[in-house]
Amino acid sequence: NKGHYEHYMQKEIHEQPESLTTTMRGRLIRGGSSKSKSVLLGGLKDHLKTIRRSRRIVFIGCGTSYNAALAARPIFEELSGIPVTMEIASDLLDREGPIYREDTAVFVSQSGETADTLLALQYALENGALCVGVTNTASSAIARNTHCGVHINAGAEIGVASTKAYTSQIVVMAMLSLAIGGDTISTKARREAIIDGLYDLPNKVREVLELDQEMKDLANLLIAEQSLLVFGRGYNYATALEGALKVKEVALMHSEGILAGEMKHGPLALVDESLPIVVIATRDACFSKQQSVIQQLHARRGRLIVLCSEGDAASVCPGKSCRTIEVPQVEDCLQPVINVVPLQLLAYHLTVLRGFNVDQPRNLAKSVTTQ
Ligand code: M6R
């Protein structure tokens, strides 16, 4: 049921404040006798000790689910102190890459039925790794065949383009990193700030959804473009990949997410006065590096659209040369949840304006059950 929305993708983008609330319900603990803040993930509690002892955490997924894991990687490394590596499921299988008994392999999949991810799970089980599932479908093959897991509880997602599952996956993995990290004194303030940020996140997503009309206006400007680049780094490298995936998948426009640190190693050659480029430059430890990227793209007369923190619009663009999208600022590791929303809206409006099928993009299926 689409309610008053025209498309499922539109409905699913707009219901993210509610889906995120459901994802967190009953899992964040604030107050109580010890007055401390913590995370409770029922499906994992018997395995946390084993996960903490693992030599490596390997995230495995495809498409948007892979991107969600990539967005969570930095906070996982920070809070757990365990090396985290990333695997696209098909590539792990192609290489028969090493997976060990001492590894924890985390399988991220909205449907829980993706063939490549399921085969990678069988491979990891054969190699003796502890296998954790992060899925949106409790009865799915991945949920049933992993040793333990977390249900993301985002509600059914109908649009082929994954939107609300992406933000719920990031939130689940942020909670997972808090649960694995344990409660050491040195990380207490950081953990509590993240938990406070999680409580407030649905409200901040509600605020960023108000950009709907602004993103429709931007889509109108970009309607006839051949290509769109999206530059991100750090916590928002994944946002760049995910924003570009949405644009290519539904709006059928070539789009590429680029790690900004790689700019001078090739992509800079593409920049001229005609190619539109989104630069994600919200406030975090990488902000000054992104400012310098903006300067360099500007020097090559790039057509810039800068996604920045509220209040930064006037300062991020050299000589007011670019368009800006201001978003609310949240705890750095949660910022990808906010930053992806305008890009989801942009992809949605571009698709409608270009006259393509929003919920069933050509050649794609919701659940990819063949290799
Ligand atoms: O169900 P899964 O999360 O395992 O699906 C993985 C990808 O097929 C999926 O995320 C795909 O990339 C989406 N259509 C992107 O919007």
Boltz pocket constraint, residues with backbone or C-beta under 6 A from the ligand:
constraints:
  - pocket:
      binder: B
      contacts: [[A, 62], [A, 63], [A, 64], [A, 65], [A, 108], [A, 109], [A, 110], [A, 111], [A, 112], [A, 113], [A, 114], [A, 117], [A, 160], [A, 161], [A, 162], [A, 163], [A, 245], [A, 249], [A, 365], [A, 366], [A, 367], [A, 368]]
      max_distance: 6.0
